[in-house]
Amino acid sequence: MKEINITRHALMRYASRVYKYQIINDRTFDIWKKQNEDKVEGLEIDLKASLKEEFKEARYINTAAYEGNKKAEFYINEQLLMTYVVVGDNLVTCYAIDYGLDDEGNRSMLKVLL
């Protein structure tokens, strides 16, 4: 696996979506970061380590335009129900796969869609 850079946006989204921190935008991320400086460095280290493991199980789904990027690669980790968007060597965002169902329902729906 190639080395992937973690963008500020991806770190913010990971903190919000995986750790359930209430981070909505750049401003609230900056406030959270100042209040939790001890967590931010550890979070970035955890994210990079987790991504290496998560990407081992993630599978490439598609290349498509994404928010102004003409060529973004989409990967899905079916076990963790996570989607990753990579542009070049940069992870630009990640998000949980959630169809508004329980865990089993989300997994079933993903299987159908794949």
C-alpha positions as CSV (number, residue, x, y, z in Angstrom):
1,M,0.0,0.0,0.0
2,K,1.3,3.4,-0.9
3,E,1.8,6.0,1.9
4,I,-1.2,8.2,2.2
5,N,-1.2,11.7,3.6
6,I,-4.0,12.6,6.0
7,T,-5.6,15.9,5.2
8,R,-6.9,18.2,7.9
9,H,-10.4,17.6,6.6
10,A,-10.0,13.8,6.9
11,L,-8.7,14.1,10.4
12,M,-11.6,16.3,11.4
13,R,-14.1,13.9,9.8
14,Y,-12.5,10.8,11.5
15,A,-12.6,12.5,14.9
16,S,-16.2,13.4,14.3
17,R,-17.5,10.2,12.8
18,V,-15.4,7.5,14.4
19,Y,-14.8,9.0,17.8
20,K,-18.2,10.8,17.9
21,Y,-16.6,14.2,18.8
22,Q,-19.0,17.0,18.0
23,I,-16.9,18.6,15.3
24,I,-19.0,20.3,12.6
25,N,-16.6,22.6,10.6
26,D,-13.1,24.1,10.6
27,R,-13.9,26.6,13.3
28,T,-15.3,24.0,15.7
29,F,-12.4,21.7,14.9
30,D,-10.0,24.5,15.8
31,I,-11.8,25.1,19.1
32,W,-11.8,21.3,19.9
33,K,-8.1,21.1,18.9
34,K,-7.2,23.9,21.3
35,Q,-9.1,22.3,24.1
36,N,-7.8,18.8,23.4
37,E,-4.2,19.3,22.3
38,D,-3.1,16.2,24.1
39,K,-5.7,14.1,22.1
40,V,-5.0,15.6,18.6
41,E,-1.5,14.2,18.3
42,G,-2.6,10.8,19.5
43,L,-5.6,10.9,17.3
44,E,-3.5,11.6,14.2
45,I,-1.1,8.8,15.1
46,D,-4.1,6.5,15.7
47,L,-5.7,7.5,12.4
48,K,-2.6,6.8,10.4
49,A,-2.1,3.4,12.1
50,S,-5.7,2.5,11.7
51,L,-5.8,3.4,8.1
52,K,-2.9,1.1,7.3
53,E,-4.9,-1.8,8.9
54,E,-8.3,-0.7,7.5
55,F,-6.9,-0.3,4.0
56,K,-5.6,-3.8,4.0
57,E,-9.3,-4.9,4.1
58,A,-10.7,-2.1,2.0
59,R,-11.5,-2.7,-1.6
60,Y,-11.4,-0.3,-4.4
61,I,-14.9,0.6,-5.6
62,N,-14.7,3.3,-8.2
63,T,-12.9,6.4,-9.5
64,A,-15.2,9.5,-9.9
65,A,-15.3,13.2,-9.4
66,Y,-15.7,14.3,-5.8
67,E,-16.2,17.9,-4.6
68,G,-14.1,19.6,-7.2
69,N,-11.6,16.7,-7.6
70,K,-11.9,15.2,-11.1
71,K,-10.3,12.0,-10.1
72,A,-11.1,10.6,-6.6
73,E,-10.7,6.9,-5.7
74,F,-13.4,5.4,-3.4
75,Y,-12.6,2.4,-1.1
76,I,-14.9,0.5,1.2
77,N,-14.1,-1.6,4.2
78,E,-17.0,-3.9,4.4
79,Q,-16.2,-5.2,7.9
80,L,-15.9,-1.7,9.5
81,L,-18.6,-0.2,7.2
82,M,-16.4,2.7,6.3
83,T,-15.8,4.5,3.0
84,Y,-12.5,6.3,2.2
85,V,-12.0,8.9,-0.5
86,V,-8.5,9.3,-1.8
87,V,-7.2,11.9,-4.2
88,G,-3.7,11.3,-5.4
89,D,-1.8,10.4,-2.2
90,N,-4.2,12.2,0.1
91,L,-7.0,10.8,2.1
92,V,-9.5,13.6,1.8
93,T,-12.4,12.3,3.8
94,C,-13.9,9.1,5.4
95,Y,-17.3,8.3,6.6
96,A,-19.3,5.5,8.0
97,I,-21.7,3.5,5.8
98,D,-25.1,4.1,7.4
99,Y,-28.4,3.6,5.7
100,G,-30.3,4.4,8.8
101,L,-30.6,0.8,9.8
102,D,-29.0,-1.3,12.6
103,D,-25.6,-2.8,12.0
104,E,-27.0,-6.0,10.4
105,G,-29.3,-4.0,8.2
106,N,-26.5,-1.8,7.0
107,R,-24.3,-4.8,6.2
108,S,-27.2,-6.4,4.3
109,M,-27.9,-3.3,2.3
110,L,-24.3,-2.9,1.4
111,K,-24.1,-6.4,0.1
112,V,-27.1,-5.8,-2.1
113,L,-25.6,-2.6,-3.5
114,L,-22.2,-4.1,-4.1
